[in-house]
């Protein structure tokens, strides 16, 4: 049995490993590698695309590995940031808890504008517990400012 890898012919990084074959039609981007190189790369648990081909061996490129780790961490950090932004709430302190996510801002602003224009003192607002409660313009303004301050903190702590 022989072992093969598909490589990027410009960078020499491994793109794919092939299961052992007898003979393989070697295209310019397919190279034969040693059984040991094949086994070690599979067993290492490292990201395959962090390897370069050197002769019949696969060599872990430390710089590429570091970049892969950085990109994986960045994806995790973005997910955590987005989750935090999607869970912003304002607690009025009397049992009413309002979602103040960035996607809620325009609804809050619109309610403030409608109430101000129509000289309304309260408006019904569905809170986090899916019950409708009356809120005033000052309460909506406080909730809006609270959400914006929380979001700002999240963005300030996000360091890609």
C-alpha positions in Angstrom: 0.0 0.0 0.0 1.1 3.5 -0.7 0.0 6.8 1.0 -0.8 10.0 -0.8 -1.6 13.6 0.0 -3.1 16.4 -2.1 -1.2 19.6 -1.7 -1.5 23.2 -2.7 1.2 23.4 -5.3 2.0 27.0 -4.5 2.3 26.8 -0.7 3.1 23.1 -0.4 0.5 22.8 2.4 -1.5 19.6 2.6 -5.1 19.9 1.5 -6.2 16.3 1.8 -4.9 12.9 2.8 -6.0 9.8 0.9 -6.7 6.4 2.4 -4.0 3.9 1.5 -4.2 2.8 -2.2 -2.2 0.4 -4.3 -1.3 2.7 -7.2 -2.7 6.2 -7.7 -2.6 8.4 -10.8 -0.2 11.1 -9.7 -1.5 14.5 -10.7 0.8 17.6 -10.1 -1.0 18.2 -6.8 -0.9 14.6 -5.5 2.3 13.4 -3.9 3.3 10.1 -2.2 4.1 10.3 1.5 5.5 7.7 3.9 3.3 5.5 6.0 4.8 7.0 9.1 3.9 10.5 7.9 0.4 9.5 7.2 -0.1 7.7 10.6 1.5 10.5 12.6 -0.6 13.2 11.0 -3.8 11.3 11.6 -2.9 10.5 15.2 -1.7 14.0 16.0 -5.1 15.5 16.0 -3.7 18.7 14.5 -5.4 20.5 11.7 -4.3 18.8 8.5 -3.8 22.1 6.6 -1.1 23.0 9.0 1.2 20.4 7.5 3.6 20.9 4.6 5.1 18.1 2.5 8.9 17.7 2.8 10.1 14.8 0.7 7.9 12.0 1.8 7.3 13.4 5.3 4.7 15.8 6.6 6.0 18.7 8.7 3.9 20.7 11.0 4.2 24.4 10.1 4.2 26.1 13.5 3.3 29.5 12.1 0.3 28.0 10.2 -0.7 26.1 13.3 -0.6 29.3 15.4 -2.8 31.1 12.8 -5.3 28.2 12.9 -5.4 28.4 16.7 -5.9 32.2 16.5 -8.7 31.8 14.0 -10.4 29.2 16.1 -10.2 31.4 19.2 -11.5 34.4 17.2 -14.5 32.3 16.1 -15.2 31.4 19.7 -14.8 35.0 20.9 -17.2 36.2 18.2 -19.8 33.6 19.2 -19.5 34.6 22.9 -19.7 38.3 21.9 -22.8 37.7 19.8 -24.4 35.6 22.4 -23.8 38.3 25.1 -25.2 41.0 22.8 -28.3 38.8 22.1 -29.0 38.4 25.8 -29.0 42.1 27.0 -31.7 42.9 29.4 -32.8 45.8 31.6 -34.2 45.0 35.0 -36.6 47.8 36.2 -36.3 46.4 39.7 -40.0 45.8 40.1 -40.2 42.4 38.4 -40.3 43.8 34.9 -37.3 42.7 32.8 -37.0 44.1 29.3 -34.9 42.9 26.4 -32.6 45.6 25.3 -30.6 43.9 22.6 -29.2 45.9 19.7 -31.9 44.5 17.5 -34.5 45.9 20.0 -33.2 49.5 19.8 -35.3 50.7 16.9 -38.5 49.3 18.4 -37.7 51.1 21.7 -36.9 54.4 19.8 -40.1 54.1 17.8 -42.2 53.6 20.9 -40.6 56.7 22.5 -41.3 58.7 19.3 -44.9 57.5 19.1 -45.6 58.1 22.8 -44.0 61.6 22.6 -45.9 62.6 19.5 -49.2 61.3 20.7 -48.7 62.6 24.3 -49.2 59.1 25.7 -48.2 58.5 29.3 -47.8 54.7 29.0 -47.7 52.0 26.4 -47.9 48.2 26.8 -44.6 46.4 26.3 -44.1 42.7 26.2 -41.3 41.9 28.6 -38.9 39.0 28.9 -41.5 36.8 30.7 -43.8 37.2 27.7 -46.3 39.3 29.7 -47.3 42.8 28.7 -46.6 45.6 31.2 -47.1 49.4 30.9 -44.0 51.5 30.5 -43.4 55.2 30.4 -41.2 57.3 28.1 -38.6 57.8 30.9 -38.6 54.1 31.6 -38.0 53.3 27.9 -35.2 55.9 27.7 -33.6 54.4 30.8 -33.8 50.9 29.3 -32.5 52.0 26.0 -29.5 53.7 27.6 -28.9 50.6 29.8 -28.8 48.4 26.7 -26.4 50.7 24.9 -24.1 50.9 27.9 -24.1 47.1 28.2 -23.4 46.6 24.5 -20.6 49.2 24.6 -18.9 47.3 27.5 -19.2 44.0 25.5 -17.6 45.7 22.4 -14.9 47.3 24.5 -14.0 43.9 25.9 -13.9 42.2 22.5 -10.3 42.2 21.3 -9.9 40.2 18.1 
